[in-house]
């Protein structure tokens, strides 16, 4: 996101390894596409990061 790989984000279904078992539908990833598009050329930052309970991601992305 920091490098703004918009083409790679759109092609996540084709490029994400082992995506199907964890996220069989696109509904989990599509909101990120909308946020990245709305952010335009604004820089991405990660104000909250880390994990809870070993595998629950707390990562938050801020554009701008």
C-alpha positions in Angstrom: 0.0 0.0 0.0 2.9 2.4 0.7 4.3 1.8 -2.8 0.7 2.2 -4.3 0.6 -1.1 -6.2 -2.9 -0.4 -7.4 -2.6 -2.9 -10.3 -1.5 -5.6 -7.8 -4.4 -4.8 -5.5 -6.9 -5.2 -8.3 -5.3 -8.5 -9.4 -5.3 -10.0 -5.8 -7.4 -13.0 -6.9 -4.8 -14.1 -9.4 -1.7 -13.3 -7.3 -2.5 -14.0 -3.7 -1.1 -17.4 -2.8 -3.4 -19.7 -0.7 -6.1 -17.0 -0.5 -9.0 -19.4 -1.1 -9.0 -21.3 2.2 -8.9 -18.2 4.3 -11.0 -15.9 2.2 -13.0 -17.8 -0.4 -14.9 -14.7 -1.5 -13.7 -11.2 -2.5 -15.9 -9.5 0.1 -13.0 -9.5 2.6 -10.6 -7.6 0.3 -12.8 -5.4 -1.7 -13.2 -2.6 1.0 -9.4 -2.1 0.8 -9.7 -1.4 -2.9 -12.3 1.3 -2.2 -10.2 2.8 0.5 -7.1 2.8 -1.6 -9.0 4.4 -4.5 -10.5 7.0 -2.3 -7.1 7.8 -0.8 -5.9 8.6 -4.3 -2.2 9.7 -4.2 -2.2 10.1 -0.4 0.5 8.2 1.5 -0.6 5.1 3.4 0.4 4.7 7.1 -0.4 2.1 9.7 -1.4 3.7 13.0 -2.4 0.4 14.6 -0.4 -2.8 14.0 0.1 -6.1 15.6 -1.9 -9.3 16.5 -4.3 -10.4 19.2 -4.6 -14.0 20.3 -1.7 -15.0 18.0 -3.4 -14.7 14.6 -6.1 -11.9 14.7 -4.6 -9.0 12.9 -5.2 -5.5 14.3 -3.7 -3.7 11.4 -5.4 -0.4 10.5 -4.5 1.6 7.4 -4.8 5.4 7.1 -4.6 7.3 3.8 -3.5 10.9 3.9 
